[in-house]
Amino acid sequence: MRKPDVLPEKKEVWLVSSCLVGLRTRYDGKSKPSSACLQFLADKRWIPVCPEQLGGLATPRAPAVLKGGNGDDVLVGTAQVITREGVDVSAAFRYGAKQVLVILKSQDIAGMCVKAQSPSCGLTEVVGVTSALLLREGVQLREF
């Protein structure tokens, strides 16, 4: 007698800043995984994304900072993301944030785990460009 098919338990799906799970996507090309983030994701399915790479920036790349405001300000064009060499990479940061949103909307995503102190993903000290866009859309964010 054949056993009835059992559907696998549906798990929440989260996007996660790829640097938090150990991928070498940080500006310096190094890995810096977060054990707290990995613990949070242990019972979930997750999709790693790097907004800066999705925006077309290379790895490694020059470190960048928000200048003249926060991520919301960059989205509306009243602030910039500037590299240490003085290059304006705001357009790449905006494009990468929009690509993360496209991925998020194409899946049944519960939220995103974001990297603290990042000009893309920061949430508490200064809100980064991607975090600002996702907050506008009502996306649940957890910072690590």
N, C-alpha and C positions, 0 to 999 in steps of 0.2 A: 504494500500500500504506500502511495506517494504522500510525503508530508506536504502540508500546505506551504506555499511560498510565504516567507516572512520578510516584510520590508525592513530595511535597515533603519535604525533610529535616526530621525532627522536631527542633525546638529546645526546650531547657529553657525553662520558663515560671517567672518570678519575680514576686512582688509587690514593689513598690517604694514607699517613702514618696514621695508625689507632689511634695513640695517638692524632692526630690533631682533630679527630672527637669525642673525649671523651672516647674512649675505654681504659681500664686499661692495656696497653701494655708497658708503659714506664719501664725503668730499675728498678725503685723504686715501681712499681705496682700501681702507682697513675695515675690519669687522669688530663690532662692539655689541654682541647680543645682550639682551636683557632677560635675566632669569625670571624676573617678576612677570614680564610680558609672556614669556614662554609658558609659565605656570598658568597664567590667565587663559591662554589659548589651548591648554592641554585637552580640554573636553569639547573643543570647537574645530570646525574646519576653517582654514584661513588661506588668504591669497596675498602674497607679498607684492608690494608696489613701491616704487621709488619715484615720487613726483618730479624730482630734479632730472632723473634719467628720462622719464616720460616726456619732459619738457625739452629734451634734446641735448642736455648737458652731458659731458663725458665724465668718466670716472677713471682716475682721479681728476679733480677740478679745483680751481681756486676757491678757498672759503669765501662765503658771502654773508653779508649782514643786511638787515633791514635799515633803511636810512630815511628819516623824515616821517616815520609813522609805523604802523603795524601792517599785518597782512590785508586787512580790510582796505587800508589806504592804498596799498599796492594794487589791489583789484580795481579801484576806481581811478588810479593814475596820479594820486597826490603824494605818493611815496615811492621809493625804489628799493630794489635789491641790488646791492653793489658788491663786486668782488674786492679783494684786498688790493688789486691792481687798479681799481677805479672803473671797471667795466660794468655797465648796467645790464644785468641779466633778468630784469623784471619780466620781460615778455616770455622767457623760457619758464620762469616760475609760474606765471599765470596759465600758460599752456599746459604745463604738467599738472597743475591743480585741476584744470578742466578735464584732462584725461582720466585722472583718478575718479572724478565725478561720473564720467561716462561708464567706467568699469563698475562703479558702485550701483548705478542705475540699471545696468544690464543684468544684474544678479539680484538674488534675494539676500541682501547684505544687512546684518544687524548693526554694524558700526565699524569704526576704524581705530586701531591702536596706533598712536602717533608718537614721534620722538621728541622728547623735551629739548628745549633750547635750539631748535632747528628753525631757520628762516622759512622753511616750507611747512613744518609740522608742529612747531611749538604751540603750546596751548596756555600755559599759566603765566610765565614771565612776560613774554610777548607773543601774541597770536601770529603764527606764520600764515603764509599765503594759502596753502592747501587747507589748513585748519579753518581759516576764515571763510573760505568758500563752502566747506562742508557744514560749518555751523549755520551759515545762511540757509542751507537746505534742510536743517533740522537733524543732521546726522549725529548719532551718539559717538562721542570721541572719548578715548581713554589714553592718558599720557603716561609714558614710561621713560 
